[in-house]
Each structure stands twice: as structure tokens, then as C-alpha cells.
Amino acid sequence: MPRTGHGGSTSNAGNLGVRTGSQEADAQSLLALFTSADDPYGCHVSSFGGGQFLDLAELTDDERVLRQEAHRIAVEVLRPAAWSLDRMTPMERISPGSPFFTAMATLKSLGYHRLFLPPEAGGPDQRLSALTQSVVLEELGWGSLGLATAFLVDMLPVMCMSNFGSQELKDDLMVPWVDDETGSYHGCWAITEPDHGSDFISVRDSESSTYGRAQLVAERVDGGWVLRGQKSAWVSSGPIATHAAVHAQAGGDGDLVHSLFAVVDLDQPGVRRGPPADMMGVRDDPQGEIFFDGVAVPERNVLVPPGPLYPAFQDQLLCLTSSVISNVAVGVARAAFEEALHHARTRIQGGGQLSRHKNIQLTLYGMFERVETARAYTRAALAHTQANLPGASELAAGASPRHSRAAQVFAKRIAYEVAHDALQVVGAQGLSHDALVEKLFRDARSLLIEDGTLEVLALDAARDLIDNYERTDYDLEEMMATW
Ligand SMILES: Cc1cc2nc3c(=O)[nH]c(=O)nc-3n(C[C@H](O)[C@H](O)[C@H](O)COP(=O)(O)OP(=O)(O)OC[C@H]3O[C@@H](n4cnc5c(N)ncnc54)[C@H](O)[C@@H]3O)c2cc1C
């Protein structure tokens, strides 16, 4: 029986590490919070399609079970929670009892946070294939872009600890985090700063040495580092996270790539949070500033010290985040397409079903074509990235930045275009706050900025392809040598 977590207390469905059937008893009480008629926030659940569509990939039985399970969670947990959160004030969203915490606790109680980890870090005994990861990510994105983002930023510090952490850090922090089934731990990724948004994404820009002093600086002290400064107001889950994966410029001199990467406990003196941001989209994940006023970071929490490894690490981390978010974006696009398809089949206009009109047919076809092509490319990019990240195997020479950035740019653009077309198909109803397609449009628009703007990601990819097009492997050594 595969293991899911260090406690080894759960058994698994389909050998893939997510609880189903009788093991869901505890989770059901959490789910009931969303499905109860007494739900104080009200629910809007659109599950049209039921997760049924022809997937051109050959899924195994296990993979099919996992997709059904992830879709069920998207329908029963993520969509209702996201719908409620979207209508709440920023402070309501982060107050105790908010659907945000219940949704996160449900995902943890079901073991989703372990699903993507290697076996040695508490993941399934057999590591999830890249295809299965893509399938699950698409379902999470279909359910809620914000909650999928919260899920991913929670995993980021854990994944980095599993690769770069000392045994002591793993035992003290990673193991309880992975074993947690109630949502006691929550991570965030604190990289951008008020005056350095795109700057942190433009690692390959030859002018990056002119970007100036970072706003979060790490100073060397006995036994570790001290952090002073702040991160931007857009840190996903920043207002509620217990720990942050932090990029901080070492000493405050040189380029932004003269930085370190550390996991920082946010429940300690010197940490302060700004108010949660009130954004147009992705409102189901709270974003906010984190201030650091003399915050101690012990040496063991520094996963990547300042030095030649840091720029290569950051570049490869962006390959991973780009490949992952691109699969989530496909889920957003599919959700918008399915809303439009359902509407076109059921709305009567012009003497018959909307779907009888040629312009609607062509629009639906165009949306379908884009979702399908985005799915194919983003899956290929994630598979390449997973296989080639340093450490993935003895032969792994690094993932391709130009391909992962292209996947992110392509999938985000398609999510936006499809959501835009869906709104047009739905007509005035789609502009109403009561329409899911209206939320999907706002989310898809926000996605063009989240995790790097399309322009900056495309420029980064362009620099890589101009310099490295003929190379089939990533030149980690050259990058370290030129640091
Ligand atoms: C929903 C959401 C979630 C987010 N989550 C996180 C998170 O978890 N952690 C985190 O740290 N940050 C997060 N961010 C921040 C996000 O990464 C930044 O917003 C993004 O990188 C762009 O930075 P900026 O908003 O400061 O825009 P700017 O960098 O100011 O860019 C403004 C405009 O100028 C263009 N531009 C900027 N620089 C260049 C350049 N060098 N060349 C050409 N064009 C340029 C951009 O394309 C853009 O159109 C999130 C943002 C959003 C919207």
C-alpha cells in the first residue's frame, strides 16, 4: 500500500495518494460546510460537463480515478468556496471561519498537498507522472484559479525544502508540514517587491545589473541572516501564510541575482503584514504585503545561499512555476469554454438554440481548438520540465526556460481569449455578477499579470532562444560561471 505522508496513517485510492470512499468520512464533514443549506455565504456551483470530455492522452485507470476525484473536489469544494470568497471583503476572506481556510483544510485532509511530492518527501510511493500532475492541475484551475494558486504557493516551500533542505530542516519543518491534515501550515512565495515586480522575472536581461537595490535585504549575522524590508502587496496567500519562501538581496549590493532563497517562519517578532489587497480578479486567494523588521533567518533555513547557484536556481524555479501555472490556465480556459457551450445549447434566441447560429458555432469551435492545443503544449512543457530539472535524474541537465515561458504565455493568453469569447456567447447575462463566466473573465485577465506579465515572460524566452536555440541542454555551468 503506498504511503501518503510521514505519519503513514492514510491508505490510497488508485495508488495515487488521494483519499476516497470510506476514508473520506472526516473530509465529508468539511465538505458539508459547503453543501449545507445553511451555508452563510451561499453557493453557486456550475458543474456542467461533469469532467467528461475526450482527453486525447491515454489515461490509465488510476489516472482516470484521480481526475474524477479532482473534478469532484473542484465542483464540491473549490467552486463554492471561490464563489463565496469572490463576494467577500478582503478582511472577511482572511477571518477565521472563512471558506478559504475550509477549502485549504479539505485539500489537506484529502492529501492533495502530498500528491506532487517525491516519495522520500512524503509523496505517493510511485511518483506521480507529469501527465497525471497536468490532469490534476487542470481540474484545480477549472475549480478556482485563486484556490489553485493558494494550493501551489503552499507547496513551493515544501518542494524546495525537499530538494535543498538539510535533514534537520526537513525533520523539524518539512515533515510536520507534509503530515498536516488540518491546514495548520500554509506557504507563500515572496519574490516581487513594490519597486521590483517584473525585475525579479527578468533574470536573463543583460541590463538587470541596473535594476538597483532590492527592498528586502538580508544582512549576515552570526549563525545566519537578518531580513529588513518588504515584499509587494501581491504575494499570494501572504496575509495568512505561516511560512514564506523568500528571495532577499544579500547585503543590499550588486544585482538582484545577488540574492539568497530561504524559508522564513512568519510567526516571529519583526514580521508584519499589510492589509489584504482588494483585487479585480483572483479574489479567492488573499494577496498582501509582508514587512520584515530585523527578522532572524537561521543558516539552516537558507536553501540557496548567495553565490553562483542562485541565478540558475531562480531560472529553473521559474521553469517549474511557469510549467505548472500553464496547466492551471488550461483549466480556467476549459471552464470558460464549458460555460459558453452549455449556454449556447440551452439559450433560445433567433427562433431556436443559440448554438444553431453559425457565428456561435465558429466561436465555440475556436475556443475548443485553443483549449485543446494549449492542453497539448502545456502538458509537454511540464513533462520536459519535470524530467530535466537538476536532480530529477543523473542525466537531467536543466529544464528549457524558453519552452516553459512559452507554455505560460500561450496558456494564459488562451485562457484570456477563451474567457473573452465565452462572455460574448453568454451575452448580457455574462456581464452579471451572478454569472460564473464574469468571474472567469476577471480571473483570466488577472492571470496575464500573475506570475509575470506576458511581455516580460516573452522577452525572457526571446533572450533564451536567441542565445541558446541550438542547445538542447541548459547551460547551468555557463550561467554559474558568468555570475
Ligand atoms: C493575482 C496575482 C498573484 C500574484 N502572486 C504573487 C506571489 O505569490 N508572489 C509574488 O511575489 N508576487 C506575486 N504577484 C506579483 C506579480 O508577479 C507581478 O505583478 C508581476 O510580476 C508584474 O509586476 P508588477 O505588477 O510590479 O508590474 P511592473 O513590473 O511594474 O510592469 C508594468 C508593465 O510594464 C511592463 N514591463 C515591466 N518591466 C519591463 C521590462 N523590463 N521590459 C518590458 N516591459 C516591462 C510589464 O509587462 C507591464 O505591462 C502576483 C500578482 C497577481 C496579479
The ligand as a Tripos MOL2 file, in Angstrom:
@<TRIPOS>MOLECULE
LIG
   53    58     1     0     0
SMALL
NO_CHARGES

@<TRIPOS>ATOM
      1 C1         -3.1260   37.5680   -8.8660 C.3       1 LIG1
      2 C2         -1.6740   37.8400   -8.6250 C.ar      1 LIG1
      3 C3         -0.9470   36.9800   -7.8050 C.ar      1 LIG1
      4 C4          0.3980   37.2420   -7.5570 C.ar      1 LIG1
      5 N1          1.0920   36.4050   -6.7200 N.ar      1 LIG1
      6 C5          2.3700   36.7190   -6.3730 C.ar      1 LIG1
      7 C6          3.0800   35.9080   -5.4320 C.ar      1 LIG1
      8 O1          2.5960   34.8680   -4.9700 O.2       1 LIG1
      9 N2          4.3160   36.3070   -5.0260 N.ar      1 LIG1
     10 C7          4.8960   37.4430   -5.5050 C.ar      1 LIG1
     11 O2          5.9910   37.7590   -5.0910 O.2       1 LIG1
     12 N3          4.2640   38.2170   -6.4500 N.ar      1 LIG1
     13 C8          3.0220   37.8750   -6.8930 C.ar      1 LIG1
     14 N4          2.3550   38.6360   -7.8240 N.ar      1 LIG1
     15 C9          3.0640   39.7530   -8.4340 C.3       1 LIG1
     16 C10         3.3770   39.5160   -9.9140 C.3       1 LIG1
     17 O3          4.4210   38.5760  -10.0580 O.3       1 LIG1
     18 C11         3.7270   40.8760  -10.5410 C.3       1 LIG1
     19 O4          2.5340   41.6280  -10.5060 O.3       1 LIG1
     20 C12         4.2200   40.7520  -11.9570 C.3       1 LIG1
     21 O5          5.4720   40.0910  -11.9890 O.3       1 LIG1
     22 C13         4.3520   42.1300  -12.6200 C.3       1 LIG1
     23 O6          4.9580   43.0520  -11.7660 O.3       1 LIG1
     24 P1          4.2360   44.4610  -11.4910 P.3       1 LIG1
     25 O7          2.8170   44.1920  -11.2040 O.co2     1 LIG1
     26 O8          5.0370   45.1510  -10.4650 O.co2     1 LIG1
     27 O9          4.2720   45.2310  -12.8670 O.3       1 LIG1
     28 P2          5.5310   46.0260  -13.4950 P.3       1 LIG1
     29 O10         6.7620   45.2130  -13.3710 O.co2     1 LIG1
     30 O11         5.5480   47.4010  -12.9620 O.co2     1 LIG1
     31 O12         5.1190   46.0650  -15.0210 O.3       1 LIG1
     32 C14         4.1670   47.0170  -15.5360 C.3       1 LIG1
     33 C15         4.1360   46.9000  -17.0480 C.3       1 LIG1
     34 O13         5.4350   47.1830  -17.6050 O.3       1 LIG1
     35 C16         5.9390   46.0820  -18.3490 C.3       1 LIG1
     36 N5          7.3630   45.9140  -18.0280 N.ar      1 LIG1
     37 C17         7.9270   45.9410  -16.7900 C.ar      1 LIG1
     38 N6          9.2460   45.7460  -16.8860 N.ar      1 LIG1
     39 C18         9.5450   45.5820  -18.1880 C.ar      1 LIG1
     40 C19        10.7490   45.3100  -18.9080 C.ar      1 LIG1
     41 N7         11.9180   45.1500  -18.3060 N.pl3     1 LIG1
     42 N8         10.6670   45.1830  -20.2540 N.ar      1 LIG1
     43 C20         9.4860   45.3330  -20.8750 C.ar      1 LIG1
     44 N9          8.3060   45.5770  -20.2540 N.ar      1 LIG1
     45 C21         8.3330   45.6900  -18.9220 C.ar      1 LIG1
     46 C22         5.1110   44.8790  -17.9100 C.3       1 LIG1
     47 O14         4.9780   43.9130  -18.9380 O.3       1 LIG1
     48 C23         3.7730   45.5070  -17.5440 C.3       1 LIG1
     49 O15         2.9680   45.6150  -18.6980 O.3       1 LIG1
     50 C24         1.0270   38.3730   -8.1400 C.ar      1 LIG1
     51 C25         0.2900   39.2200   -8.9770 C.ar      1 LIG1
     52 C26        -1.0410   38.9560   -9.2310 C.ar      1 LIG1
     53 C27        -1.8100   39.8770  -10.1360 C.3       1 LIG1
@<TRIPOS>BOND
     1     1     2 1
     2     2     3 ar
     3     2    52 ar
     4     3     4 ar
     5     4     5 ar
     6     4    50 ar
     7     5     6 ar
     8     6     7 ar
     9     6    13 1
    10     7     8 2
    11     7     9 ar
    12     9    10 ar
    13    10    11 2
    14    10    12 ar
    15    12    13 ar
    16    13    14 ar
    17    14    15 1
    18    14    50 ar
    19    15    16 1
    20    16    17 1
    21    16    18 1
    22    18    19 1
    23    18    20 1
    24    20    21 1
    25    20    22 1
    26    22    23 1
    27    23    24 1
    28    24    25 2
    29    24    26 1
    30    24    27 1
    31    27    28 1
    32    28    29 2
    33    28    30 1
    34    28    31 1
    35    31    32 1
    36    32    33 1
    37    33    34 1
    38    33    48 1
    39    34    35 1
    40    35    36 1
    41    35    46 1
    42    36    37 ar
    43    36    45 ar
    44    37    38 ar
    45    38    39 ar
    46    39    40 ar
    47    39    45 ar
    48    40    41 1
    49    40    42 ar
    50    42    43 ar
    51    43    44 ar
    52    44    45 ar
    53    46    47 1
    54    46    48 1
    55    48    49 1
    56    50    51 ar
    57    51    52 ar
    58    52    53 1
@<TRIPOS>SUBSTRUCTURE
     1 LIG1         1 GROUP 0 **** ****
